[in-house]
Amino acid sequence: MVEAFAHRAMRNADASRVEMHLVSQRRQLVSVPVAGVQLTSERGEAIWRESSYKYRKEDVVAIVARAGFAMVEQWTEGTFALTLAAAV
C-alpha cells in the first residue's frame, strides 16, 4: 500500500546526486508478483529507488567526451543545463 511508505530525498554531495528512498512506516510484507519477489520491510527500513545525478555544466562536457561524443550545443537556465552531443 502506498500510504505505508514515506518519501525521503537526500543529497549526496560526494556522489553529485540526489537519492530518493521509500521508507516503510510499519513492518509489512511487500509483494511484486510480476517479478516473483516477496520481502518483509521493517518500520523505518528504506528502499533506495532512484538516483538523480547533478553535474556542473563543464563536467557534462568531460563526461560526454569520455564516452566518445562531442558537445554540439549546451543551453542553460540557472542551474539547469540541456546538452546536445554527437558521436565523433
PyMOL Python script that loads the backbone (N, CA, C, O; Angstrom):
from pymol import cmd

cmd.read_pdbstr("""\
ATOM      1  N   MET A   1       0.839  -1.182   0.000  1.00  0.00           N
ATOM      2  CA  MET A   1       0.000   0.000   0.000  1.00  0.00           C
ATOM      3  C   MET A   1       0.883   1.243   0.000  1.00  0.00           C
ATOM      4  O   MET A   1       1.841   1.336   0.768  1.00  0.00           O
ATOM      5  N   VAL A   2       0.561   2.173  -0.845  1.00  0.00           N
ATOM      6  CA  VAL A   2       1.354   3.383  -0.997  1.00  0.00           C
ATOM      7  C   VAL A   2       1.435   4.161   0.313  1.00  0.00           C
ATOM      8  O   VAL A   2       2.497   4.682   0.656  1.00  0.00           O
ATOM      9  N   GLU A   3       0.332   4.244   1.046  1.00  0.00           N
ATOM     10  CA  GLU A   3       0.325   5.028   2.285  1.00  0.00           C
ATOM     11  C   GLU A   3       1.181   4.415   3.389  1.00  0.00           C
ATOM     12  O   GLU A   3       1.409   5.056   4.416  1.00  0.00           O
ATOM     13  N   ALA A   4       1.656   3.193   3.198  1.00  0.00           N
ATOM     14  CA  ALA A   4       2.521   2.549   4.188  1.00  0.00           C
ATOM     15  C   ALA A   4       3.985   2.941   4.011  1.00  0.00           C
ATOM     16  O   ALA A   4       4.848   2.461   4.747  1.00  0.00           O
ATOM     17  N   PHE A   5       4.273   3.812   3.036  1.00  0.00           N
ATOM     18  CA  PHE A   5       5.631   4.279   2.788  1.00  0.00           C
ATOM     19  C   PHE A   5       5.671   5.800   2.803  1.00  0.00           C
ATOM     20  O   PHE A   5       4.695   6.465   2.457  1.00  0.00           O
ATOM     21  N   ALA A   6       6.800   6.332   3.203  1.00  0.00           N
ATOM     22  CA  ALA A   6       7.051   7.774   3.121  1.00  0.00           C
ATOM     23  C   ALA A   6       8.190   7.996   2.135  1.00  0.00           C
ATOM     24  O   ALA A   6       9.064   7.144   1.975  1.00  0.00           O
ATOM     25  N   HIS A   7       8.168   9.141   1.484  1.00  0.00           N
ATOM     26  CA  HIS A   7       9.229   9.506   0.533  1.00  0.00           C
ATOM     27  C   HIS A   7      10.325  10.251   1.291  1.00  0.00           C
ATOM     28  O   HIS A   7      10.033  11.117   2.116  1.00  0.00           O
ATOM     29  N   ARG A   8      11.584   9.917   1.014  1.00  0.00           N
ATOM     30  CA  ARG A   8      12.716  10.648   1.603  1.00  0.00           C
ATOM     31  C   ARG A   8      13.726  10.910   0.497  1.00  0.00           C
ATOM     32  O   ARG A   8      14.159   9.986  -0.192  1.00  0.00           O
ATOM     33  N   ALA A   9      14.096  12.166   0.332  1.00  0.00           N
ATOM     34  CA  ALA A   9      15.130  12.553  -0.628  1.00  0.00           C
ATOM     35  C   ALA A   9      16.323  13.082   0.156  1.00  0.00           C
ATOM     36  O   ALA A   9      16.177  13.870   1.090  1.00  0.00           O
ATOM     37  N   MET A  10      17.513  12.629  -0.248  1.00  0.00           N
ATOM     38  CA  MET A  10      18.739  13.053   0.430  1.00  0.00           C
ATOM     39  C   MET A  10      19.765  13.453  -0.618  1.00  0.00           C
ATOM     40  O   MET A  10      19.901  12.799  -1.652  1.00  0.00           O
ATOM     41  N   ARG A  11      20.483  14.530  -0.341  1.00  0.00           N
ATOM     42  CA  ARG A  11      21.544  14.967  -1.244  1.00  0.00           C
ATOM     43  C   ARG A  11      22.843  14.288  -0.832  1.00  0.00           C
ATOM     44  O   ARG A  11      23.238  14.336   0.333  1.00  0.00           O
ATOM     45  N   ASN A  12      23.498  13.661  -1.789  1.00  0.00           N
ATOM     46  CA  ASN A  12      24.802  13.036  -1.575  1.00  0.00           C
ATOM     47  C   ASN A  12      25.802  13.867  -2.374  1.00  0.00           C
ATOM     48  O   ASN A  12      26.034  13.606  -3.555  1.00  0.00           O
ATOM     49  N   ALA A  13      26.390  14.866  -1.727  1.00  0.00           N
ATOM     50  CA  ALA A  13      27.287  15.804  -2.412  1.00  0.00           C
ATOM     51  C   ALA A  13      28.521  15.094  -2.955  1.00  0.00           C
ATOM     52  O   ALA A  13      28.996  15.442  -4.036  1.00  0.00           O
ATOM     53  N   ASP A  14      29.049  14.116  -2.240  1.00  0.00           N
ATOM     54  CA  ASP A  14      30.255  13.405  -2.692  1.00  0.00           C
ATOM     55  C   ASP A  14      30.027  12.687  -4.016  1.00  0.00           C
ATOM     56  O   ASP A  14      30.944  12.583  -4.830  1.00  0.00           O
ATOM     57  N   ALA A  15      28.811  12.192  -4.237  1.00  0.00           N
ATOM     58  CA  ALA A  15      28.491  11.457  -5.462  1.00  0.00           C
ATOM     59  C   ALA A  15      27.762  12.330  -6.485  1.00  0.00           C
ATOM     60  O   ALA A  15      27.383  11.841  -7.548  1.00  0.00           O
ATOM     61  N   SER A  16      27.564  13.600  -6.183  1.00  0.00           N
ATOM     62  CA  SER A  16      26.856  14.541  -7.076  1.00  0.00           C
ATOM     63  C   SER A  16      25.472  14.037  -7.451  1.00  0.00           C
ATOM     64  O   SER A  16      25.095  14.053  -8.623  1.00  0.00           O
ATOM     65  N   ARG A  17      24.720  13.592  -6.460  1.00  0.00           N
ATOM     66  CA  ARG A  17      23.395  13.072  -6.779  1.00  0.00           C
ATOM     67  C   ARG A  17      22.411  13.340  -5.636  1.00  0.00           C
ATOM     68  O   ARG A  17      22.792  13.609  -4.497  1.00  0.00           O
ATOM     69  N   VAL A  18      21.136  13.253  -5.998  1.00  0.00           N
ATOM     70  CA  VAL A  18      20.058  13.239  -5.024  1.00  0.00           C
ATOM     71  C   VAL A  18      19.514  11.817  -5.028  1.00  0.00           C
ATOM     72  O   VAL A  18      19.216  11.262  -6.086  1.00  0.00           O
ATOM     73  N   GLU A  19      19.385  11.234  -3.850  1.00  0.00           N
ATOM     74  CA  GLU A  19      18.909   9.855  -3.723  1.00  0.00           C
ATOM     75  C   GLU A  19      17.483   9.865  -3.174  1.00  0.00           C
ATOM     76  O   GLU A  19      17.200  10.532  -2.179  1.00  0.00           O
ATOM     77  N   MET A  20      16.592   9.128  -3.824  1.00  0.00           N
ATOM     78  CA  MET A  20      15.211   9.023  -3.377  1.00  0.00           C
ATOM     79  C   MET A  20      14.992   7.641  -2.769  1.00  0.00           C
ATOM     80  O   MET A  20      15.382   6.618  -3.332  1.00  0.00           O
ATOM     81  N   HIS A  21      14.362   7.649  -1.615  1.00  0.00           N
ATOM     82  CA  HIS A  21      14.109   6.412  -0.880  1.00  0.00           C
ATOM     83  C   HIS A  21      12.631   6.325  -0.512  1.00  0.00           C
ATOM     84  O   HIS A  21      11.968   7.344  -0.317  1.00  0.00           O
ATOM     85  N   LEU A  22      12.130   5.109  -0.422  1.00  0.00           N
ATOM     86  CA  LEU A  22      10.837   4.839   0.187  1.00  0.00           C
ATOM     87  C   LEU A  22      11.130   4.290   1.571  1.00  0.00           C
ATOM     88  O   LEU A  22      11.930   3.366   1.716  1.00  0.00           O
ATOM     89  N   VAL A  23      10.492   4.847   2.587  1.00  0.00           N
ATOM     90  CA  VAL A  23      10.732   4.419   3.963  1.00  0.00           C
ATOM     91  C   VAL A  23       9.461   3.770   4.498  1.00  0.00           C
ATOM     92  O   VAL A  23       8.391   4.378   4.517  1.00  0.00           O
ATOM     93  N   SER A  24       9.604   2.534   4.928  1.00  0.00           N
ATOM     94  CA  SER A  24       8.465   1.790   5.440  1.00  0.00           C
ATOM     95  C   SER A  24       7.983   2.421   6.744  1.00  0.00           C
ATOM     96  O   SER A  24       8.778   2.674   7.649  1.00  0.00           O
ATOM     97  N   GLN A  25       6.681   2.673   6.835  1.00  0.00           N
ATOM     98  CA  GLN A  25       6.102   3.282   8.027  1.00  0.00           C
ATOM     99  C   GLN A  25       5.675   2.244   9.064  1.00  0.00           C
ATOM    100  O   GLN A  25       5.276   2.592  10.176  1.00  0.00           O
ATOM    101  N   ARG A  26       5.763   0.973   8.690  1.00  0.00           N
ATOM    102  CA  ARG A  26       5.422  -0.123   9.598  1.00  0.00           C
ATOM    103  C   ARG A  26       6.042  -1.404   9.058  1.00  0.00           C
ATOM    104  O   ARG A  26       6.503  -1.440   7.917  1.00  0.00           O
ATOM    105  N   ARG A  27       6.055  -2.441   9.861  1.00  0.00           N
ATOM    106  CA  ARG A  27       6.502  -3.750   9.386  1.00  0.00           C
ATOM    107  C   ARG A  27       5.444  -4.253   8.409  1.00  0.00           C
ATOM    108  O   ARG A  27       4.247  -4.217   8.697  1.00  0.00           O
ATOM    109  N   GLN A  28       5.901  -4.720   7.255  1.00  0.00           N
ATOM    110  CA  GLN A  28       4.942  -5.145   6.248  1.00  0.00           C
ATOM    111  C   GLN A  28       5.564  -6.130   5.268  1.00  0.00           C
ATOM    112  O   GLN A  28       6.782  -6.176   5.100  1.00  0.00           O
ATOM    113  N   LEU A  29       4.715  -6.906   4.634  1.00  0.00           N
ATOM    114  CA  LEU A  29       5.132  -7.813   3.578  1.00  0.00           C
ATOM    115  C   LEU A  29       4.917  -7.095   2.256  1.00  0.00           C
ATOM    116  O   LEU A  29       3.813  -6.639   1.959  1.00  0.00           O
ATOM    117  N   VAL A  30       5.979  -6.998   1.465  1.00  0.00           N
ATOM    118  CA  VAL A  30       5.908  -6.341   0.160  1.00  0.00           C
ATOM    119  C   VAL A  30       5.987  -7.430  -0.904  1.00  0.00           C
ATOM    120  O   VAL A  30       6.887  -8.270  -0.879  1.00  0.00           O
ATOM    121  N   SER A  31       5.046  -7.409  -1.830  1.00  0.00           N
ATOM    122  CA  SER A  31       4.978  -8.431  -2.861  1.00  0.00           C
ATOM    123  C   SER A  31       4.982  -7.763  -4.233  1.00  0.00           C
ATOM    124  O   SER A  31       4.236  -6.814  -4.478  1.00  0.00           O
ATOM    125  N   VAL A  32       5.834  -8.272  -5.124  1.00  0.00           N
ATOM    126  CA  VAL A  32       5.881  -7.826  -6.519  1.00  0.00           C
ATOM    127  C   VAL A  32       5.672  -9.082  -7.363  1.00  0.00           C
ATOM    128  O   VAL A  32       6.641  -9.703  -7.801  1.00  0.00           O
ATOM    129  N   PRO A  33       4.429  -9.454  -7.592  1.00  0.00           N
ATOM    130  CA  PRO A  33       4.132 -10.722  -8.256  1.00  0.00           C
ATOM    131  C   PRO A  33       4.780 -10.881  -9.628  1.00  0.00           C
ATOM    132  O   PRO A  33       5.265 -11.962  -9.960  1.00  0.00           O
ATOM    133  N   VAL A  34       4.792  -9.828 -10.417  1.00  0.00           N
ATOM    134  CA  VAL A  34       5.337  -9.939 -11.769  1.00  0.00           C
ATOM    135  C   VAL A  34       6.832 -10.271 -11.747  1.00  0.00           C
ATOM    136  O   VAL A  34       7.354 -10.847 -12.701  1.00  0.00           O
ATOM    137  N   ALA A  35       7.515  -9.913 -10.667  1.00  0.00           N
ATOM    138  CA  ALA A  35       8.942 -10.223 -10.540  1.00  0.00           C
ATOM    139  C   ALA A  35       9.183 -11.458  -9.676  1.00  0.00           C
ATOM    140  O   ALA A  35      10.319 -11.908  -9.526  1.00  0.00           O
ATOM    141  N   GLY A  36       8.106 -12.001  -9.108  1.00  0.00           N
ATOM    142  CA  GLY A  36       8.254 -13.169  -8.239  1.00  0.00           C
ATOM    143  C   GLY A  36       8.999 -12.851  -6.962  1.00  0.00           C
ATOM    144  O   GLY A  36       9.737 -13.688  -6.441  1.00  0.00           O
ATOM    145  N   VAL A  37       8.807 -11.632  -6.450  1.00  0.00           N
ATOM    146  CA  VAL A  37       9.547 -11.185  -5.272  1.00  0.00           C
ATOM    147  C   VAL A  37       8.591 -10.911  -4.114  1.00  0.00           C
ATOM    148  O   VAL A  37       7.536 -10.300  -4.287  1.00  0.00           O
ATOM    149  N   GLN A  38       8.983 -11.373  -2.941  1.00  0.00           N
ATOM    150  CA  GLN A  38       8.309 -11.029  -1.693  1.00  0.00           C
ATOM    151  C   GLN A  38       9.389 -10.716  -0.678  1.00  0.00           C
ATOM    152  O   GLN A  38      10.391 -11.424  -0.583  1.00  0.00           O
ATOM    153  N   LEU A  39       9.178  -9.643   0.085  1.00  0.00           N
ATOM    154  CA  LEU A  39      10.138  -9.314   1.133  1.00  0.00           C
ATOM    155  C   LEU A  39       9.412  -8.671   2.288  1.00  0.00           C
ATOM    156  O   LEU A  39       8.343  -8.081   2.127  1.00  0.00           O
ATOM    157  N   THR A  40      10.006  -8.794   3.449  1.00  0.00           N
ATOM    158  CA  THR A  40       9.476  -8.148   4.628  1.00  0.00           C
ATOM    159  C   THR A  40      10.248  -6.867   4.848  1.00  0.00           C
ATOM    160  O   THR A  40      11.479  -6.859   4.871  1.00  0.00           O
ATOM    161  N   SER A  41       9.514  -5.792   5.008  1.00  0.00           N
ATOM    162  CA  SER A  41      10.121  -4.487   5.243  1.00  0.00           C
ATOM    163  C   SER A  41       9.806  -4.076   6.675  1.00  0.00           C
ATOM    164  O   SER A  41       8.643  -4.054   7.077  1.00  0.00           O
ATOM    165  N   GLU A  42      10.836  -3.751   7.439  1.00  0.00           N
ATOM    166  CA  GLU A  42      10.642  -3.339   8.822  1.00  0.00           C
ATOM    167  C   GLU A  42      10.335  -1.844   8.891  1.00  0.00           C
ATOM    168  O   GLU A  42      10.660  -1.098   7.967  1.00  0.00           O
ATOM    169  N   ARG A  43       9.716  -1.412   9.974  1.00  0.00           N
ATOM    170  CA  ARG A  43       9.433   0.015  10.189  1.00  0.00           C
ATOM    171  C   ARG A  43      10.755   0.788  10.152  1.00  0.00           C
ATOM    172  O   ARG A  43      11.711   0.432  10.841  1.00  0.00           O
ATOM    173  N   GLY A  44      10.797   1.846   9.344  1.00  0.00           N
ATOM    174  CA  GLY A  44      11.991   2.677   9.233  1.00  0.00           C
ATOM    175  C   GLY A  44      12.986   2.192   8.190  1.00  0.00           C
ATOM    176  O   GLY A  44      13.946   2.895   7.875  1.00  0.00           O
ATOM    177  N   GLU A  45      12.767   0.998   7.650  1.00  0.00           N
ATOM    178  CA  GLU A  45      13.678   0.467   6.631  1.00  0.00           C
ATOM    179  C   GLU A  45      13.434   1.183   5.304  1.00  0.00           C
ATOM    180  O   GLU A  45      12.293   1.419   4.907  1.00  0.00           O
ATOM    181  N   ALA A  46      14.529   1.521   4.634  1.00  0.00           N
ATOM    182  CA  ALA A  46      14.432   2.282   3.398  1.00  0.00           C
ATOM    183  C   ALA A  46      14.748   1.419   2.187  1.00  0.00           C
ATOM    184  O   ALA A  46      15.594   0.526   2.241  1.00  0.00           O
ATOM    185  N   ILE A  47      14.051   1.703   1.094  1.00  0.00           N
ATOM    186  CA  ILE A  47      14.321   1.101  -0.202  1.00  0.00           C
ATOM    187  C   ILE A  47      14.831   2.218  -1.100  1.00  0.00           C
ATOM    188  O   ILE A  47      14.114   3.178  -1.381  1.00  0.00           O
ATOM    189  N   TRP A  48      16.071   2.084  -1.547  1.00  0.00           N
ATOM    190  CA  TRP A  48      16.670   3.093  -2.427  1.00  0.00           C
ATOM    191  C   TRP A  48      16.086   2.873  -3.805  1.00  0.00           C
ATOM    192  O   TRP A  48      16.334   1.837  -4.422  1.00  0.00           O
ATOM    193  N   ARG A  49      15.308   3.838  -4.306  1.00  0.00           N
ATOM    194  CA  ARG A  49      14.565   3.610  -5.534  1.00  0.00           C
ATOM    195  C   ARG A  49      15.031   4.435  -6.720  1.00  0.00           C
ATOM    196  O   ARG A  49      14.693   4.115  -7.860  1.00  0.00           O
ATOM    197  N   GLU A  50      15.796   5.485  -6.480  1.00  0.00           N
ATOM    198  CA  GLU A  50      16.193   6.325  -7.600  1.00  0.00           C
ATOM    199  C   GLU A  50      17.382   7.200  -7.219  1.00  0.00           C
ATOM    200  O   GLU A  50      17.523   7.613  -6.069  1.00  0.00           O
ATOM    201  N   SER A  51      18.226   7.472  -8.198  1.00  0.00           N
ATOM    202  CA  SER A  51      19.315   8.435  -8.050  1.00  0.00           C
ATOM    203  C   SER A  51      19.202   9.440  -9.183  1.00  0.00           C
ATOM    204  O   SER A  51      19.051   9.071 -10.348  1.00  0.00           O
ATOM    205  N   SER A  52      19.276  10.696  -8.831  1.00  0.00           N
ATOM    206  CA  SER A  52      19.239  11.761  -9.823  1.00  0.00           C
ATOM    207  C   SER A  52      20.577  12.488  -9.738  1.00  0.00           C
ATOM    208  O   SER A  52      20.835  13.236  -8.795  1.00  0.00           O
ATOM    209  N   TYR A  53      21.414  12.257 -10.734  1.00  0.00           N
ATOM    210  CA  TYR A  53      22.758  12.827 -10.714  1.00  0.00           C
ATOM    211  C   TYR A  53      22.740  14.287 -11.112  1.00  0.00           C
ATOM    212  O   TYR A  53      22.019  14.689 -12.025  1.00  0.00           O
ATOM    213  N   LYS A  54      23.541  15.074 -10.419  1.00  0.00           N
ATOM    214  CA  LYS A  54      23.631  16.514 -10.651  1.00  0.00           C
ATOM    215  C   LYS A  54      25.084  16.839 -10.993  1.00  0.00           C
ATOM    216  O   LYS A  54      25.984  16.604 -10.186  1.00  0.00           O
ATOM    217  N   TYR A  55      25.308  17.375 -12.177  1.00  0.00           N
ATOM    218  CA  TYR A  55      26.657  17.687 -12.623  1.00  0.00           C
ATOM    219  C   TYR A  55      26.779  19.168 -12.940  1.00  0.00           C
ATOM    220  O   TYR A  55      25.812  19.815 -13.342  1.00  0.00           O
ATOM    221  N   ARG A  56      27.961  19.686 -12.757  1.00  0.00           N
ATOM    222  CA  ARG A  56      28.240  21.041 -13.210  1.00  0.00           C
ATOM    223  C   ARG A  56      28.289  21.009 -14.731  1.00  0.00           C
ATOM    224  O   ARG A  56      28.630  19.991 -15.333  1.00  0.00           O
ATOM    225  N   LYS A  57      27.946  22.129 -15.339  1.00  0.00           N
ATOM    226  CA  LYS A  57      27.872  22.190 -16.805  1.00  0.00           C
ATOM    227  C   LYS A  57      29.170  21.731 -17.462  1.00  0.00           C
ATOM    228  O   LYS A  57      29.136  20.995 -18.448  1.00  0.00           O
ATOM    229  N   GLU A  58      30.303  22.155 -16.931  1.00  0.00           N
ATOM    230  CA  GLU A  58      31.588  21.774 -17.527  1.00  0.00           C
ATOM    231  C   GLU A  58      31.900  20.288 -17.347  1.00  0.00           C
ATOM    232  O   GLU A  58      32.623  19.702 -18.152  1.00  0.00           O
ATOM    233  N   ASP A  59      31.354  19.681 -16.292  1.00  0.00           N
ATOM    234  CA  ASP A  59      31.560  18.244 -16.086  1.00  0.00           C
ATOM    235  C   ASP A  59      30.831  17.422 -17.144  1.00  0.00           C
ATOM    236  O   ASP A  59      31.301  16.356 -17.542  1.00  0.00           O
ATOM    237  N   VAL A  60      29.680  17.922 -17.596  1.00  0.00           N
ATOM    238  CA  VAL A  60      28.918  17.217 -18.627  1.00  0.00           C
ATOM    239  C   VAL A  60      29.747  17.103 -19.905  1.00  0.00           C
ATOM    240  O   VAL A  60      29.743  16.059 -20.556  1.00  0.00           O
ATOM    241  N   VAL A  61      30.450  18.164 -20.262  1.00  0.00           N
ATOM    242  CA  VAL A  61      31.292  18.147 -21.460  1.00  0.00           C
ATOM    243  C   VAL A  61      32.353  17.065 -21.343  1.00  0.00           C
ATOM    244  O   VAL A  61      32.591  16.326 -22.299  1.00  0.00           O
ATOM    245  N   ALA A  62      32.995  16.961 -20.180  1.00  0.00           N
ATOM    246  CA  ALA A  62      34.029  15.947 -19.967  1.00  0.00           C
ATOM    247  C   ALA A  62      33.440  14.535 -20.002  1.00  0.00           C
ATOM    248  O   ALA A  62      34.059  13.621 -20.546  1.00  0.00           O
ATOM    249  N   ILE A  63      32.263  14.356 -19.431  1.00  0.00           N
ATOM    250  CA  ILE A  63      31.621  13.032 -19.403  1.00  0.00           C
ATOM    251  C   ILE A  63      31.277  12.567 -20.818  1.00  0.00           C
ATOM    252  O   ILE A  63      31.547  11.420 -21.176  1.00  0.00           O
ATOM    253  N   VAL A  64      30.683  13.450 -21.622  1.00  0.00           N
ATOM    254  CA  VAL A  64      30.324  13.022 -22.978  1.00  0.00           C
ATOM    255  C   VAL A  64      31.575  12.778 -23.826  1.00  0.00           C
ATOM    256  O   VAL A  64      31.559  11.912 -24.700  1.00  0.00           O
ATOM    257  N   ALA A  65      32.650  13.520 -23.586  1.00  0.00           N
ATOM    258  CA  ALA A  65      33.900  13.297 -24.326  1.00  0.00           C
ATOM    259  C   ALA A  65      34.485  11.926 -23.996  1.00  0.00           C
ATOM    260  O   ALA A  65      34.955  11.221 -24.889  1.00  0.00           O
ATOM    261  N   ARG A  66      34.458  11.546 -22.720  1.00  0.00           N
ATOM    262  CA  ARG A  66      34.975  10.224 -22.326  1.00  0.00           C
ATOM    263  C   ARG A  66      34.148   9.100 -22.946  1.00  0.00           C
ATOM    264  O   ARG A  66      34.651   7.993 -23.141  1.00  0.00           O
ATOM    265  N   ALA A  67      32.881   9.380 -23.257  1.00  0.00           N
ATOM    266  CA  ALA A  67      32.001   8.374 -23.850  1.00  0.00           C
ATOM    267  C   ALA A  67      32.083   8.360 -25.370  1.00  0.00           C
ATOM    268  O   ALA A  67      31.359   7.607 -26.021  1.00  0.00           O
ATOM    269  N   GLY A  68      32.962   9.190 -25.947  1.00  0.00           N
ATOM    270  CA  GLY A  68      33.129   9.186 -27.394  1.00  0.00           C
ATOM    271  C   GLY A  68      32.221  10.148 -28.131  1.00  0.00           C
ATOM    272  O   GLY A  68      31.959   9.975 -29.322  1.00  0.00           O
ATOM    273  N   PHE A  69      31.742  11.158 -27.431  1.00  0.00           N
ATOM    274  CA  PHE A  69      30.875  12.156 -28.037  1.00  0.00           C
ATOM    275  C   PHE A  69      31.524  13.534 -27.937  1.00  0.00           C
ATOM    276  O   PHE A  69      32.452  13.741 -27.154  1.00  0.00           O
ATOM    277  N   ALA A  70      31.033  14.450 -28.724  1.00  0.00           N
ATOM    278  CA  ALA A  70      31.488  15.837 -28.658  1.00  0.00           C
ATOM    279  C   ALA A  70      30.270  16.715 -28.409  1.00  0.00           C
ATOM    280  O   ALA A  70      29.194  16.467 -28.951  1.00  0.00           O
ATOM    281  N   MET A  71      30.446  17.735 -27.592  1.00  0.00           N
ATOM    282  CA  MET A  71      29.357  18.644 -27.324  1.00  0.00           C
ATOM    283  C   MET A  71      29.091  19.498 -28.563  1.00  0.00           C
ATOM    284  O   MET A  71      30.010  20.091 -29.128  1.00  0.00           O
ATOM    285  N   VAL A  72      27.837  19.553 -28.974  1.00  0.00           N
ATOM    286  CA  VAL A  72      27.434  20.372 -30.108  1.00  0.00           C
ATOM    287  C   VAL A  72      26.924  21.715 -29.602  1.00  0.00           C
ATOM    288  O   VAL A  72      27.303  22.769 -30.112  1.00  0.00           O
ATOM    289  N   GLU A  73      26.064  21.661 -28.596  1.00  0.00           N
ATOM    290  CA  GLU A  73      25.466  22.875 -28.037  1.00  0.00           C
ATOM    291  C   GLU A  73      25.058  22.602 -26.600  1.00  0.00           C
ATOM    292  O   GLU A  73      24.753  21.465 -26.237  1.00  0.00           O
ATOM    293  N   GLN A  74      25.053  23.636 -25.795  1.00  0.00           N
ATOM    294  CA  GLN A  74      24.603  23.490 -24.416  1.00  0.00           C
ATOM    295  C   GLN A  74      23.757  24.712 -24.067  1.00  0.00           C
ATOM    296  O   GLN A  74      24.221  25.849 -24.157  1.00  0.00           O
ATOM    297  N   TRP A  75      22.508  24.462 -23.667  1.00  0.00           N
ATOM    298  CA  TRP A  75      21.601  25.524 -23.270  1.00  0.00           C
ATOM    299  C   TRP A  75      21.472  25.493 -21.759  1.00  0.00           C
ATOM    300  O   TRP A  75      21.330  24.423 -21.167  1.00  0.00           O
ATOM    301  N   THR A  76      21.520  26.655 -21.132  1.00  0.00           N
ATOM    302  CA  THR A  76      21.447  26.716 -19.678  1.00  0.00           C
ATOM    303  C   THR A  76      20.418  27.750 -19.226  1.00  0.00           C
ATOM    304  O   THR A  76      20.161  28.757 -19.886  1.00  0.00           O
ATOM    305  N   GLU A  77      19.855  27.448 -18.082  1.00  0.00           N
ATOM    306  CA  GLU A  77      18.962  28.397 -17.402  1.00  0.00           C
ATOM    307  C   GLU A  77      19.138  28.150 -15.912  1.00  0.00           C
ATOM    308  O   GLU A  77      18.722  27.117 -15.388  1.00  0.00           O
ATOM    309  N   GLY A  78      19.755  29.101 -15.242  1.00  0.00           N
ATOM    310  CA  GLY A  78      20.044  28.908 -13.820  1.00  0.00           C
ATOM    311  C   GLY A  78      20.991  27.737 -13.635  1.00  0.00           C
ATOM    312  O   GLY A  78      22.076  27.709 -14.217  1.00  0.00           O
ATOM    313  N   THR A  79      20.581  26.774 -12.827  1.00  0.00           N
ATOM    314  CA  THR A  79      21.424  25.587 -12.602  1.00  0.00           C
ATOM    315  C   THR A  79      21.076  24.438 -13.531  1.00  0.00           C
ATOM    316  O   THR A  79      21.691  23.374 -13.452  1.00  0.00           O
ATOM    317  N   PHE A  80      20.092  24.634 -14.418  1.00  0.00           N
ATOM    318  CA  PHE A  80      19.673  23.583 -15.346  1.00  0.00           C
ATOM    319  C   PHE A  80      20.436  23.725 -16.657  1.00  0.00           C
ATOM    320  O   PHE A  80      20.603  24.828 -17.178  1.00  0.00           O
ATOM    321  N   ALA A  81      20.897  22.590 -17.181  1.00  0.00           N
ATOM    322  CA  ALA A  81      21.579  22.607 -18.477  1.00  0.00           C
ATOM    323  C   ALA A  81      21.057  21.453 -19.325  1.00  0.00           C
ATOM    324  O   ALA A  81      20.827  20.352 -18.824  1.00  0.00           O
ATOM    325  N   LEU A  82      20.877  21.715 -20.592  1.00  0.00           N
ATOM    326  CA  LEU A  82      20.496  20.709 -21.564  1.00  0.00           C
ATOM    327  C   LEU A  82      21.616  20.661 -22.593  1.00  0.00           C
ATOM    328  O   LEU A  82      21.956  21.685 -23.186  1.00  0.00           O
ATOM    329  N   THR A  83      22.191  19.486 -22.809  1.00  0.00           N
ATOM    330  CA  THR A  83      23.352  19.366 -23.669  1.00  0.00           C
ATOM    331  C   THR A  83      23.042  18.461 -24.862  1.00  0.00           C
ATOM    332  O   THR A  83      22.518  17.358 -24.705  1.00  0.00           O
ATOM    333  N   LEU A  84      23.376  18.950 -26.048  1.00  0.00           N
ATOM    334  CA  LEU A  84      23.269  18.165 -27.272  1.00  0.00           C
ATOM    335  C   LEU A  84      24.670  17.693 -27.625  1.00  0.00           C
ATOM    336  O   LEU A  84      25.591  18.500 -27.748  1.00  0.00           O
ATOM    337  N   ALA A  85      24.828  16.390 -27.788  1.00  0.00           N
ATOM    338  CA  ALA A  85      26.135  15.813 -28.118  1.00  0.00           C
ATOM    339  C   ALA A  85      26.002  14.939 -29.354  1.00  0.00           C
ATOM    340  O   ALA A  85      24.928  14.408 -29.636  1.00  0.00           O
ATOM    341  N   ALA A  86      27.090  14.795 -30.085  1.00  0.00           N
ATOM    342  CA  ALA A  86      27.122  13.959 -31.296  1.00  0.00           C
ATOM    343  C   ALA A  86      28.296  13.005 -31.218  1.00  0.00           C
ATOM    344  O   ALA A  86      29.346  13.336 -30.667  1.00  0.00           O
ATOM    345  N   ALA A  87      28.110  11.809 -31.778  1.00  0.00           N
ATOM    346  CA  ALA A  87      29.207  10.837 -31.827  1.00  0.00           C
ATOM    347  C   ALA A  87      30.334  11.365 -32.695  1.00  0.00           C
ATOM    348  O   ALA A  87      30.103  11.989 -33.731  1.00  0.00           O
ATOM    349  N   VAL A  88      31.565  11.101 -32.253  1.00  0.00           N
ATOM    350  CA  VAL A  88      32.725  11.523 -33.051  1.00  0.00           C
ATOM    351  C   VAL A  88      33.381  10.327 -33.710  1.00  0.00           C
ATOM    352  O   VAL A  88      34.373  10.481 -34.422  1.00  0.00           O
TER     353      VAL A  88
END
""", "prot")
cmd.dss("prot")
cmd.show_as("cartoon", "prot")
cmd.util.cbc("prot")
cmd.orient("prot")
